[in-house]
Amino acid sequence: MDTLRNKLEYDVVAKVIDAKGYVPQHRERIFIVGFRRDLGVKFSFNDFDMADPFNGPKLKTILHPEDGSEGPDKHYTINNFGSVSDRYVLTDHLWQYLQNYAAKHKAAGNGFGFGLVGPDDVARTLSARYYKDGSEILIDRGPGKSHAGSRRASALA
């Protein structure tokens, strides 16, 4: 900011904006806007209607409802009902492993854990990767969504 203002002679303003006012993802980013002083441009973030990050959309607005109200998506769903493909659903074995692994690290005072959110939540920043290893955001699908009737999660990544 010092270089922009004092060495390059820009009028500069900065603001942290959280995407969760616009999308169901908590993702804060710094926006920096600057114009050369000689142009005489006046800019203020106050001139924009910013979405309220506490009243933004929730995950259910982007998830397949799996109730037949939304058509299938060849890559992400199976059959004509639009059910999420098993490719994106953790097996019961992996789900139990992640729970045990997180509990072990929590007991040791470590910070490992997976992100588990529901349809009425907002996810943390999404990464552009998918390995079914617990680093991704997991969606709680609720009871009865697995062979054993336990809670089962699908990945949002």
C-alpha positions as CSV (number, residue, x, y, z in Angstrom):
1,M,0.0,0.0,0.0
2,D,2.9,2.3,0.8
3,T,4.5,1.7,-2.6
4,L,1.2,2.2,-4.4
5,R,0.4,5.5,-2.5
6,N,3.8,7.1,-2.1
7,K,6.0,5.8,-4.8
8,L,3.6,5.2,-7.7
9,E,1.1,8.0,-6.6
10,Y,-2.1,6.0,-6.6
11,D,-5.2,6.7,-4.5
12,V,-5.8,3.3,-3.1
13,V,-8.5,1.7,-0.9
14,A,-8.8,-1.8,0.4
15,K,-11.6,-3.9,1.9
16,V,-11.9,-7.5,3.0
17,I,-15.0,-9.1,1.5
18,D,-16.4,-12.4,2.5
19,A,-17.9,-14.4,-0.4
20,K,-20.5,-16.0,1.9
21,G,-22.8,-13.1,1.2
22,Y,-22.9,-14.3,-2.4
23,V,-22.2,-18.1,-2.3
24,P,-22.4,-20.7,0.4
25,Q,-18.7,-20.5,1.1
26,H,-16.7,-18.6,3.8
27,R,-13.9,-17.1,1.7
28,E,-12.5,-13.8,2.8
29,R,-10.4,-11.9,0.2
30,I,-8.8,-8.5,0.2
31,F,-9.8,-6.3,-2.7
32,I,-7.5,-3.4,-3.5
33,V,-8.7,-0.7,-5.9
34,G,-6.4,2.0,-7.0
35,F,-6.3,4.8,-9.6
36,R,-3.5,7.1,-10.5
37,R,-3.9,10.4,-8.7
38,D,-3.6,12.5,-11.8
39,L,-6.8,10.9,-13.2
40,G,-8.9,12.4,-10.3
41,V,-11.0,9.2,-9.9
42,K,-12.7,8.9,-6.6
43,F,-13.6,5.4,-5.5
44,S,-15.3,4.1,-2.4
45,F,-16.6,0.7,-1.5
46,N,-19.4,2.5,0.2
47,D,-20.8,3.1,-3.3
48,F,-21.6,-0.6,-3.7
49,D,-24.4,-2.6,-2.2
50,M,-22.5,-5.4,-0.4
51,A,-24.3,-8.6,0.3
52,D,-24.8,-9.4,4.0
53,P,-22.5,-12.3,4.8
54,F,-24.8,-13.4,7.6
55,N,-27.8,-13.8,5.3
56,G,-26.2,-15.3,2.2
57,P,-27.2,-18.6,0.5
58,K,-26.7,-21.9,2.2
59,L,-25.3,-25.1,0.8
60,K,-28.7,-26.6,0.0
61,T,-29.0,-24.0,-2.8
62,I,-26.3,-25.8,-4.7
63,L,-26.6,-29.4,-3.7
64,H,-28.5,-32.0,-5.6
65,P,-31.7,-32.5,-3.6
66,E,-31.8,-36.2,-4.5
67,D,-35.6,-36.1,-4.4
68,G,-36.3,-36.2,-8.1
69,S,-36.9,-32.4,-8.4
70,E,-33.6,-31.9,-10.2
71,G,-32.5,-33.7,-13.3
72,P,-29.4,-35.9,-13.3
73,D,-26.0,-34.6,-14.1
74,K,-24.0,-37.3,-15.9
75,H,-20.8,-36.7,-14.1
76,Y,-22.0,-36.2,-10.6
77,T,-25.2,-38.3,-10.3
78,I,-26.4,-41.8,-11.2
79,N,-29.7,-43.0,-12.7
80,N,-32.6,-40.8,-13.8
81,F,-33.4,-39.8,-10.2
82,G,-30.3,-37.6,-9.7
83,S,-28.8,-39.4,-6.8
84,V,-25.2,-38.4,-6.0
85,S,-22.7,-40.9,-7.5
86,D,-21.0,-43.3,-5.2
87,R,-17.8,-41.8,-6.5
88,Y,-18.5,-38.8,-4.3
89,V,-19.7,-40.6,-1.3
90,L,-17.4,-41.9,1.5
91,T,-17.7,-45.6,2.2
92,D,-18.8,-46.5,5.7
93,H,-15.2,-47.8,6.3
94,L,-13.6,-44.5,5.3
95,W,-16.1,-42.5,7.2
96,Q,-15.4,-44.5,10.4
97,Y,-11.6,-44.2,9.8
98,L,-11.9,-40.4,9.5
99,Q,-13.9,-40.2,12.7
100,N,-11.4,-42.3,14.6
101,Y,-8.4,-40.5,13.1
102,A,-9.9,-37.1,14.1
103,A,-10.7,-38.3,17.6
104,K,-7.1,-39.6,18.0
105,H,-5.6,-36.2,17.0
106,K,-8.1,-34.3,19.1
107,A,-7.1,-36.4,22.2
108,A,-3.4,-35.6,21.5
109,G,-4.2,-31.9,21.2
110,N,-3.6,-31.7,17.5
111,G,-5.8,-29.8,15.0
112,F,-6.5,-32.5,12.4
113,G,-10.1,-32.9,11.4
114,F,-12.4,-32.9,8.4
115,G,-15.0,-30.3,7.7
116,L,-18.5,-31.7,8.1
117,V,-21.3,-29.3,7.1
118,G,-25.0,-29.7,6.5
119,P,-27.3,-28.3,3.9
120,D,-28.2,-25.3,6.1
121,D,-24.5,-24.4,6.6
122,V,-21.8,-22.5,4.7
123,A,-18.6,-24.3,3.8
124,R,-15.1,-23.0,4.5
125,T,-12.9,-22.2,1.5
126,L,-13.2,-25.0,-1.1
127,S,-10.0,-26.5,-2.6
128,A,-9.9,-27.6,-6.2
129,R,-8.9,-31.2,-5.4
130,Y,-10.6,-34.4,-4.4
131,Y,-9.0,-37.4,-2.8
132,K,-11.6,-38.7,-0.3
133,D,-8.9,-38.3,2.4
134,G,-10.7,-35.9,4.9
135,S,-9.1,-32.7,3.7
136,E,-12.1,-31.8,1.7
137,I,-15.4,-30.5,2.9
138,L,-17.8,-33.3,3.8
139,I,-21.6,-32.9,3.5
140,D,-23.6,-34.7,6.2
141,R,-26.2,-36.6,4.2
142,G,-28.2,-37.5,7.3
143,P,-29.3,-40.9,8.7
144,G,-30.2,-43.7,6.3
145,K,-27.9,-42.8,3.5
146,S,-25.6,-45.8,3.8
147,H,-25.8,-49.5,3.9
148,A,-25.5,-49.6,7.7
149,G,-28.0,-46.8,8.3
150,S,-25.3,-44.6,9.8
151,R,-24.6,-41.0,8.8
152,R,-22.7,-40.9,5.6
153,A,-20.9,-38.0,4.0
154,S,-20.3,-37.0,0.5
155,A,-17.5,-34.7,-0.6
156,L,-17.9,-31.1,-1.8
157,A,-14.7,-30.1,-3.6
